[in-house]
């Protein structure tokens, strides 16, 4: 850590992350690289964020919407349906939204390591590489003959071809086909996505050398998630820490080091510039979806979520992240939607011991609730 690094307080730390993630009113300063002070489309948001956790489809749509002023659910769904954003397994064996041109090089970085990590499970499920290749041929033949296919119908094809799908065998085969760039989730059918051939759905993919791609991944992560550490990035991508540190050396001149709680963190120069004026978000109240990158996108979540409240967000450590109320860059509670239609309402539940929201924060919460309900109806 540089001895001249600016020291951040906890409150400023969280608000800088809000700015980097496009969760302040004006959006993140670095989004000027996309042609404006705020993003103009769902594609802009996803491309800026690099990757957005998306195993809960509905939550991921709001994760885009909350970062896209004036957007509606229909707009984000349309981008996913058209393939201008895609949802696949680029890292950690978990679904994410990414820009289509980025998915190929991300998979090149991460697929082999993940395949090794689940090799024992594949042996338990009696999945061999010959089974993967046979399933690939079945899937591509079915799609070539009949177009996009649902997971259920594709599993019927696998079963008929002698590739059983029961007991998680089917989802492991499907995940492997997607991670290796043969299939990808495509157009929407209700609240499910149909499966399509990767090369047809994503005809243009960027290809990068490994060191170059790790460096780009790290730089974009720092720009969209900073302040963050190299360990945060290595956890987020599951790229080995030694490679992440080498990437840091490659991009160090393009980012700025700051200090928090005795450790070095990295941010973009544009975000660092906010420290010279006024860091936005001091009076903000946000309603974030479950699994949102603001909470989930870091190995260490304690800078924005007090450790005593971890279990309130992920009860029993079950891996399911609840919706969060974020005030001035700090997670202060959870929330739920109750009712439907005109009777729908947002019901917050602040953590025990949290200071009640003052009048200004109550007004900001009410505004955030209206924005969410309007998003669902648009």
C-alpha positions as CSV (number, residue, x, y, z in Angstrom):
1,X,0.0,0.0,0.0
2,X,1.3,3.4,-0.9
3,X,2.2,5.6,2.1
4,X,0.4,8.5,0.3
5,X,-2.9,6.6,-0.2
6,X,-6.0,8.6,0.9
7,X,-7.6,7.0,3.9
8,X,-11.3,6.4,3.6
9,X,-14.0,6.3,6.3
10,X,-16.6,3.6,6.2
11,X,-19.3,6.0,5.1
12,X,-17.3,7.3,2.2
13,X,-16.2,3.8,1.3
14,X,-19.8,2.7,0.7
15,X,-20.7,5.9,-1.2
16,X,-17.8,5.5,-3.5
17,X,-19.0,2.0,-4.3
18,X,-22.5,3.4,-5.0
19,X,-20.9,5.8,-7.5
20,X,-18.7,3.2,-9.2
21,X,-21.7,0.9,-9.6
22,X,-24.0,3.5,-11.1
23,X,-26.2,3.7,-8.0
24,X,-26.1,7.4,-7.4
25,X,-28.5,9.9,-9.0
26,X,-26.1,11.0,-11.7
27,X,-24.5,7.5,-12.3
28,X,-20.8,6.8,-12.1
29,X,-18.5,9.5,-13.4
30,X,-16.6,6.9,-15.5
31,X,-19.7,6.1,-17.5
32,X,-18.7,9.2,-19.6
33,X,-16.6,6.6,-21.5
34,X,-19.9,5.2,-22.8
35,X,-20.9,8.5,-24.3
36,X,-22.8,10.3,-21.5
37,X,-22.9,11.0,-17.7
38,X,-25.5,8.3,-17.2
39,X,-26.1,5.0,-19.1
40,X,-28.6,5.1,-22.0
41,X,-29.5,1.5,-22.2
42,X,-29.6,-1.8,-20.4
43,X,-26.6,-2.8,-22.6
44,X,-24.6,0.1,-21.3
45,X,-25.3,-0.9,-17.7
46,X,-24.3,-4.5,-18.1
47,X,-21.2,-3.6,-20.2
48,X,-20.1,-1.1,-17.6
49,X,-20.7,-3.5,-14.7
50,X,-18.6,-6.2,-16.5
51,X,-20.7,-9.0,-15.0
52,X,-23.8,-9.0,-12.8
53,X,-24.9,-11.9,-10.7
54,X,-28.1,-13.4,-12.2
55,X,-29.1,-16.8,-10.9
56,X,-32.4,-15.1,-9.9
57,X,-33.7,-13.8,-13.3
58,X,-36.2,-11.3,-11.8
59,X,-33.7,-9.9,-9.4
60,X,-31.1,-9.4,-12.2
61,X,-33.6,-7.4,-14.2
62,X,-34.1,-5.0,-11.4
63,X,-30.4,-4.9,-10.8
64,X,-30.1,-3.4,-14.3
65,X,-33.2,-1.2,-13.8
66,X,-32.1,0.3,-10.6
67,X,-28.9,1.5,-12.4
68,X,-30.8,2.8,-15.5
69,X,-32.9,5.9,-14.7
70,X,-36.4,5.9,-16.2
71,X,-36.2,2.3,-17.4
72,X,-38.9,-0.3,-17.2
73,X,-39.0,-4.0,-16.9
74,X,-40.1,-4.4,-20.5
75,X,-37.0,-2.6,-21.7
76,X,-34.6,-4.8,-19.8
77,X,-36.4,-8.0,-20.8
78,X,-36.3,-6.8,-24.4
79,X,-32.5,-6.5,-24.3
80,X,-32.2,-10.0,-22.9
81,X,-34.7,-11.4,-25.4
82,X,-32.8,-9.8,-28.3
83,X,-29.4,-11.0,-27.1
84,X,-27.9,-7.5,-26.6
85,X,-27.2,-8.8,-23.1
86,X,-26.7,-12.4,-22.3
87,X,-27.1,-14.6,-19.2
88,X,-24.7,-17.5,-18.8
89,X,-22.1,-19.1,-16.5
90,X,-18.9,-17.0,-17.0
91,X,-17.4,-17.6,-13.5
92,X,-17.9,-19.2,-10.1
93,X,-20.4,-21.7,-11.7
94,X,-23.1,-19.0,-11.2
95,X,-25.3,-17.3,-13.8
96,X,-24.3,-13.7,-14.6
97,X,-25.5,-11.0,-17.1
98,X,-22.6,-10.0,-19.4
99,X,-22.2,-8.2,-22.7
100,X,-22.4,-10.7,-25.6
101,X,-19.0,-9.9,-27.0
102,X,-17.3,-10.5,-23.6
103,X,-18.7,-13.9,-22.8
104,X,-16.3,-15.9,-25.0
105,X,-13.1,-14.5,-23.5
106,X,-14.5,-14.8,-20.0
107,X,-15.3,-18.4,-20.5
108,X,-11.8,-19.0,-22.0
109,X,-10.4,-17.7,-18.7
110,X,-12.6,-19.5,-16.3
111,X,-14.1,-22.7,-17.8
112,X,-11.1,-25.1,-17.4
113,X,-10.5,-24.2,-13.7
114,X,-14.2,-24.7,-12.9
115,X,-14.3,-28.0,-14.8
116,X,-11.4,-29.3,-12.7
117,X,-13.2,-28.2,-9.5
118,X,-16.3,-30.2,-10.3
119,X,-14.6,-33.2,-11.7
120,X,-15.3,-35.3,-8.7
121,X,-19.0,-34.4,-8.9
122,X,-19.1,-35.4,-12.6
123,X,-17.6,-38.8,-11.6
124,X,-20.3,-39.2,-9.0
125,X,-22.9,-38.5,-11.8
126,X,-21.2,-40.8,-14.3
127,X,-20.5,-37.9,-16.7
128,X,-17.6,-38.5,-19.0
129,X,-16.2,-36.2,-21.7
130,X,-17.7,-38.6,-24.3
131,X,-21.1,-38.0,-22.7
132,X,-20.5,-34.2,-23.0
133,X,-19.7,-34.5,-26.7
134,X,-22.6,-36.8,-27.4
135,X,-25.0,-34.4,-25.6
136,X,-23.5,-31.5,-27.5
137,X,-24.3,-33.2,-30.8
138,X,-27.8,-33.9,-29.6
139,X,-28.4,-30.3,-28.5
140,X,-27.0,-28.7,-31.6
141,X,-29.0,-31.1,-33.9
142,X,-32.2,-30.3,-32.1
143,X,-31.6,-26.6,-32.3
144,X,-30.6,-26.7,-35.9
145,X,-33.9,-28.6,-36.7
146,X,-36.3,-26.8,-34.4
147,X,-34.8,-23.5,-33.3
148,X,-34.5,-22.4,-29.6
149,X,-35.4,-25.1,-27.1
150,X,-36.6,-25.1,-23.5
151,X,-34.5,-26.8,-20.9
152,X,-37.3,-29.3,-20.3
153,X,-37.5,-30.3,-23.9
154,X,-33.8,-30.5,-24.3
155,X,-33.6,-32.8,-21.3
156,X,-36.1,-35.0,-23.0
157,X,-33.8,-35.2,-26.0
158,X,-30.9,-36.1,-23.8
159,X,-32.9,-38.8,-22.1
160,X,-34.0,-40.3,-25.4
161,X,-30.4,-40.3,-26.6
162,X,-29.3,-42.3,-23.5
163,X,-28.0,-39.4,-21.5
164,X,-30.0,-39.4,-18.2
165,X,-30.8,-36.0,-16.8
166,X,-32.2,-37.0,-13.3
167,X,-30.4,-36.2,-10.1
168,X,-28.6,-33.1,-11.3
169,X,-27.0,-34.9,-14.2
170,X,-28.9,-32.9,-16.8
171,X,-28.0,-29.5,-15.3
172,X,-24.3,-30.4,-15.0
173,X,-24.3,-31.5,-18.7
174,X,-26.1,-28.3,-19.7
175,X,-23.8,-26.1,-17.7
176,X,-20.7,-27.7,-19.2
177,X,-22.1,-27.2,-22.7
178,X,-22.6,-23.5,-21.9
179,X,-19.3,-23.0,-20.2
180,X,-17.5,-24.5,-23.2
181,X,-19.2,-22.2,-25.7
182,X,-21.5,-24.6,-27.5
183,X,-24.8,-23.4,-26.0
184,X,-26.1,-20.2,-24.4
185,X,-29.3,-19.0,-22.9
186,X,-31.2,-17.0,-25.5
187,X,-34.7,-15.6,-26.0
188,X,-37.3,-15.4,-23.3
189,X,-40.4,-17.6,-23.1
190,X,-42.3,-16.2,-20.2
191,X,-39.9,-16.1,-17.3
192,X,-37.7,-18.8,-18.7
193,X,-34.9,-18.6,-21.3
194,X,-34.7,-20.9,-24.3
195,X,-31.4,-22.5,-25.3
196,X,-29.6,-21.6,-28.5
197,X,-26.4,-22.3,-30.3
198,X,-23.6,-20.0,-29.0
199,X,-22.2,-19.0,-32.4
200,X,-25.6,-18.2,-33.8
201,X,-26.7,-16.1,-30.9
202,X,-23.3,-14.4,-30.4
203,X,-21.8,-14.1,-33.9
204,X,-19.0,-11.7,-32.9
205,X,-16.8,-12.5,-29.9
206,X,-13.7,-10.7,-28.8
207,X,-10.7,-13.0,-28.3
208,X,-7.8,-12.0,-26.0
209,X,-4.6,-13.5,-24.8
210,X,-4.8,-14.8,-21.3
211,X,-2.7,-12.1,-19.6
212,X,-4.5,-9.4,-21.6
213,X,-7.9,-10.7,-20.6
214,X,-7.1,-11.0,-16.9
215,X,-5.8,-7.4,-17.0
216,X,-8.9,-6.1,-18.7
217,X,-11.1,-8.1,-16.3
218,X,-9.4,-6.6,-13.3
219,X,-9.4,-3.0,-14.7
220,X,-13.1,-3.2,-15.5
221,X,-13.9,-4.7,-12.1
222,X,-12.0,-1.9,-10.3
223,X,-13.8,0.7,-12.4
224,X,-17.2,-0.7,-11.8
225,X,-16.8,-2.1,-8.3
226,X,-14.1,0.0,-6.6
227,X,-13.0,0.6,-4.0
228,X,-12.0,-3.1,-4.1
229,X,-9.0,-5.2,-3.4
230,X,-7.2,-7.7,-5.6
231,X,-8.4,-10.4,-3.3
232,X,-12.0,-9.3,-4.0
233,X,-11.3,-9.6,-7.7
234,X,-9.7,-13.0,-7.4
235,X,-12.7,-14.3,-5.4
236,X,-15.2,-12.7,-7.8
237,X,-13.7,-14.4,-10.8
238,X,-12.0,-17.4,-9.2
239,X,-8.8,-16.4,-11.1
240,X,-5.7,-17.4,-9.2
241,X,-4.4,-14.7,-6.9
242,X,-1.0,-14.8,-8.5
243,X,-2.5,-14.0,-11.9
244,X,-4.6,-11.3,-10.4
245,X,-1.5,-9.7,-8.8
246,X,0.3,-9.8,-12.1
247,X,-2.6,-8.1,-13.8
248,X,-2.5,-5.4,-11.1
249,X,1.1,-4.6,-12.1
250,X,-0.1,-4.3,-15.7
251,X,-3.0,-1.8,-15.0
252,X,-1.6,0.0,-11.9
253,X,-1.0,3.2,-13.8
254,X,-4.7,3.4,-14.8
255,X,-6.1,3.1,-11.3
256,X,-5.7,4.8,-7.9
257,X,-4.9,3.3,-4.5
258,X,-6.7,4.3,-1.4
259,X,-6.6,3.0,2.2
260,X,-9.4,1.6,4.3
261,X,-9.0,-0.1,7.6
262,X,-5.3,-0.5,7.1
263,X,-5.6,-2.2,3.7
264,X,-5.0,-1.0,0.1
265,X,-8.0,-0.7,-2.1
266,X,-8.2,0.4,-5.8
267,X,-10.6,2.8,-7.6
268,X,-10.7,4.5,-11.0
269,X,-9.3,8.0,-11.4
270,X,-12.8,9.3,-12.1
271,X,-14.2,7.9,-8.9
272,X,-11.2,9.1,-7.0
273,X,-11.9,12.6,-8.4
274,X,-15.1,12.6,-6.3
275,X,-12.9,12.8,-3.2
276,X,-11.8,16.3,-4.3
277,X,-15.4,17.7,-4.4
278,X,-18.3,15.8,-2.8
279,X,-18.9,12.1,-2.8
280,X,-22.6,11.7,-3.8
281,X,-25.1,9.5,-2.0
282,X,-25.0,11.0,1.5
283,X,-28.8,11.2,1.6
284,X,-29.6,8.3,-0.7
285,X,-31.8,5.3,0.2
286,X,-31.9,2.4,-2.3
287,X,-33.9,-0.8,-2.6
288,X,-31.6,-3.3,-4.2
289,X,-32.5,-6.8,-5.4
290,X,-31.3,-10.0,-3.9
291,X,-27.9,-11.0,-5.1
292,X,-27.0,-7.5,-6.1
293,X,-23.4,-6.7,-6.9
294,X,-23.2,-4.0,-4.3
295,X,-23.4,-6.7,-1.6
296,X,-22.3,-9.9,-3.4
297,X,-19.5,-8.6,-5.6
298,X,-16.8,-8.7,-3.0
299,X,-15.0,-11.4,-0.9
300,X,-15.2,-9.0,2.1
301,X,-18.6,-7.4,2.5
302,X,-17.9,-5.8,5.9
303,X,-17.2,-2.3,4.5
304,X,-20.9,-1.9,3.7
305,X,-22.5,-4.6,5.8
306,X,-21.8,-5.0,9.5
307,X,-20.8,-8.6,10.2
308,X,-23.5,-9.0,12.9
309,X,-26.1,-8.6,10.1
310,X,-24.6,-11.1,7.6
311,X,-27.1,-13.7,8.7
312,X,-30.0,-11.4,8.1
313,X,-29.0,-11.1,4.4
314,X,-28.1,-14.8,3.9
315,X,-30.1,-16.7,6.5
316,X,-28.2,-19.7,7.8
317,X,-25.6,-19.2,5.1
318,X,-27.9,-20.8,2.6
319,X,-26.5,-18.9,-0.3
320,X,-29.7,-17.0,-1.0
321,X,-29.1,-13.3,-0.7
322,X,-32.2,-11.2,0.3
323,X,-33.2,-7.8,-1.0
324,X,-31.4,-5.0,0.8
325,X,-32.2,-1.5,2.0
326,X,-29.1,0.7,1.5
327,X,-28.8,4.1,3.2
328,X,-25.9,6.4,2.4
329,X,-23.8,3.4,1.2
330,X,-24.5,1.1,4.1
331,X,-26.8,-1.9,4.2
332,X,-29.3,-1.2,7.0
333,X,-32.1,-3.8,6.4
334,X,-34.0,-6.0,4.0
335,X,-37.3,-5.4,2.2
336,X,-40.1,-7.3,0.4
337,X,-42.8,-6.6,-2.0
338,X,-46.3,-7.4,-0.7
339,X,-49.5,-7.5,-2.8
340,X,-50.0,-7.1,-6.5
341,X,-51.2,-4.5,-9.0
342,X,-52.3,-1.2,-7.4
343,X,-52.3,-2.8,-4.0
344,X,-48.6,-3.7,-4.2
345,X,-46.3,-2.1,-1.6
346,X,-42.7,-2.2,-0.5
347,X,-42.2,-3.3,3.1
348,X,-38.8,-2.6,4.6
349,X,-37.4,-4.3,7.7
350,X,-34.5,-2.5,9.3
351,X,-31.9,-4.4,11.2
352,X,-32.4,-4.6,15.0
353,X,-30.7,-1.7,16.7
354,X,-30.6,0.4,13.5
355,X,-31.3,4.0,14.1
356,X,-34.8,4.9,12.6
357,X,-34.7,6.7,9.3
358,X,-35.2,10.4,9.6
359,X,-37.8,12.4,7.6
360,X,-35.5,12.9,4.6
361,X,-34.5,9.3,4.5
362,X,-38.1,8.2,4.8
363,X,-38.9,10.4,1.8
364,X,-36.0,8.9,-0.1
365,X,-37.3,5.4,0.8
366,X,-40.8,6.2,-0.5
367,X,-39.3,7.5,-3.7
368,X,-37.3,4.4,-4.2
369,X,-40.4,2.2,-3.6
370,X,-42.3,4.2,-6.2
371,X,-39.5,3.8,-8.6
372,X,-39.4,0.0,-8.1
373,X,-43.1,-0.4,-8.5
374,X,-43.1,1.8,-11.6
375,X,-40.3,-0.3,-13.1
376,X,-42.4,-3.4,-12.7
377,X,-45.3,-1.8,-14.5
378,X,-43.4,-0.4,-17.4
